[in-house]
């Protein structure tokens, strides 16, 4: 999978197939790739998701 910029937006492609996007930045596209492949996320990102889940009424991670 590879992020590619088209205009001002970023998309994730595998060979010639678009998998995801648009993303506002290259970093956001890589973050999607990491999550899609099961790579660990940063502690700050995990904490932010946990807080969002709690405020949205979920059980958290």
Backbone as numpy.savetxt, mean C-alpha at the origin, in Angstrom:
# Nx Ny Nz CAx CAy CAz Cx Cy Cz
6.57 -7.51 -9.61 5.73 -6.34 -9.61 6.61 -5.10 -9.61
6.17 -4.11 -10.33 6.96 -2.89 -10.47 6.05 -1.66 -10.49
6.39 -0.63 -9.70 5.63 0.62 -9.81 6.11 1.42 -11.01
5.16 2.01 -11.72 5.50 2.86 -12.86 4.67 4.13 -12.80
5.30 5.24 -13.13 4.63 6.53 -13.10 4.00 6.81 -14.47
2.74 7.20 -14.43 2.03 7.64 -15.62 1.43 8.99 -15.28
1.94 10.02 -15.90 1.53 11.38 -15.54 2.01 11.68 -14.13
1.10 12.10 -13.27 1.43 12.42 -11.88 1.12 11.27 -10.93
0.62 10.15 -11.43 0.20 9.04 -10.58 1.07 7.82 -10.79
1.07 6.95 -9.79 1.85 5.71 -9.82 0.92 4.52 -9.86
1.32 3.50 -10.61 0.54 2.28 -10.76 1.48 1.09 -10.55
0.90 -0.05 -10.16 1.68 -1.26 -9.98 1.36 -2.20 -11.14
2.42 -2.67 -11.80 2.27 -3.57 -12.94 3.03 -4.87 -12.70
2.50 -5.93 -13.26 3.24 -7.19 -13.37 3.26 -7.52 -14.85
4.44 -7.49 -15.40 4.63 -7.58 -16.85 3.82 -6.49 -17.50
2.77 -6.78 -18.23 1.98 -5.75 -18.92 0.63 -5.53 -18.27
0.36 -6.21 -17.17 -0.95 -6.13 -16.51 -0.92 -5.16 -15.33
-1.87 -4.24 -15.30 -1.97 -3.31 -14.17 -2.65 -4.03 -13.02
-2.03 -4.01 -11.85 -2.57 -4.68 -10.68 -3.25 -3.72 -9.71
-2.71 -2.52 -9.57 -3.25 -1.58 -8.59 -2.89 -0.16 -8.97
-3.63 0.77 -8.39 -3.35 2.18 -8.60 -4.62 2.90 -8.96
-4.58 4.17 -9.00 -3.41 5.04 -8.91 -3.01 5.31 -7.45
-1.74 5.58 -7.26 -1.18 5.96 -5.98 -0.58 7.35 -6.12
-0.56 8.14 -5.03 -0.02 9.50 -5.12 1.50 9.56 -5.20
2.17 8.46 -4.80 3.63 8.49 -4.79 4.21 7.10 -5.07
5.49 7.08 -5.38 6.21 5.84 -5.58 6.22 5.03 -4.28
6.39 5.71 -3.15 6.41 5.03 -1.85 5.09 4.33 -1.57
3.98 4.96 -1.92 2.67 4.35 -1.70 2.50 3.11 -2.57
3.01 3.16 -3.78 2.94 1.99 -4.66 3.78 0.84 -4.10
4.99 1.15 -3.61 5.82 0.11 -3.01 5.19 -0.44 -1.74
4.52 0.41 -0.97 3.85 -0.05 0.24 2.77 -1.07 -0.12
2.03 -0.82 -1.21 1.01 -1.77 -1.66 1.66 -3.10 -2.05
2.78 -3.02 -2.78 3.48 -4.24 -3.18 3.93 -5.03 -1.96
4.52 -4.34 -0.98 4.97 -5.02 0.24 3.82 -5.71 0.95
2.71 -5.04 1.11 1.56 -5.64 1.79 1.00 -6.80 0.99
0.93 -6.64 -0.32 0.39 -7.69 -1.19 1.26 -8.95 -1.12
2.56 -8.77 -0.94 3.48 -9.91 -0.86 3.67 -10.41 0.57
2.98 -9.80 1.52 3.06 -10.25 2.91 4.28 -9.77 3.67
4.94 -8.73 3.18 6.11 -8.18 3.86 5.66 -7.44 5.12
6.47 -7.45 6.16 6.10 -6.72 7.38 6.04 -5.23 7.13
5.12 -4.56 7.85 5.02 -3.11 7.75 5.74 -2.49 8.94
6.00 -1.21 8.86 6.73 -0.54 9.93 5.87 -0.48 11.20
6.53 -0.34 12.34 5.81 -0.28 13.61 4.87 0.92 13.64
5.30 2.07 13.14 4.45 3.25 13.17 3.21 3.05 12.29
3.38 2.39 11.16 2.25 2.13 10.28 1.29 1.13 10.93
1.83 0.11 11.59 1.00 -0.87 12.27 0.22 -0.21 13.40
0.85 0.69 14.15 0.18 1.41 15.24 -0.93 2.29 14.69
-0.67 2.99 13.60 -1.69 3.85 13.00 -2.89 3.03 12.54
-2.65 1.86 11.95 -3.76 1.00 11.53 -4.54 0.50 12.73
-3.84 0.14 13.81 -4.50 -0.34 15.02 -5.40 0.76 15.59
-4.89 2.00 15.64 -5.68 3.12 16.17 -6.91 3.37 15.29
-6.75 3.30 13.99 -7.88 3.49 13.08 -8.92 2.40 13.30
-8.47 1.16 13.38 -9.40 0.05 13.60 -10.17 0.22 14.91
-9.49 0.65 15.96 -10.14 0.85 17.26 -11.17 1.98 17.18
-10.81 3.09 16.52 -11.73 4.23 16.43 -12.92 3.93 15.51
-12.72 2.98 14.59 -13.80 2.60 13.68 -14.67 1.49 14.28
-14.38 1.11 15.51 -15.20 0.10 16.19 -14.73 -1.32 15.99
-13.55 -1.50 15.40 -13.02 -2.85 15.20 -12.31 -3.35 16.43
-11.76 -4.54 16.34 -11.07 -5.16 17.46 -9.60 -4.85 17.48
-9.08 -4.22 16.44 -7.65 -3.94 16.39 -6.88 -5.18 15.94
-5.55 -5.05 15.93 -4.71 -6.17 15.47 -4.35 -7.08 16.60
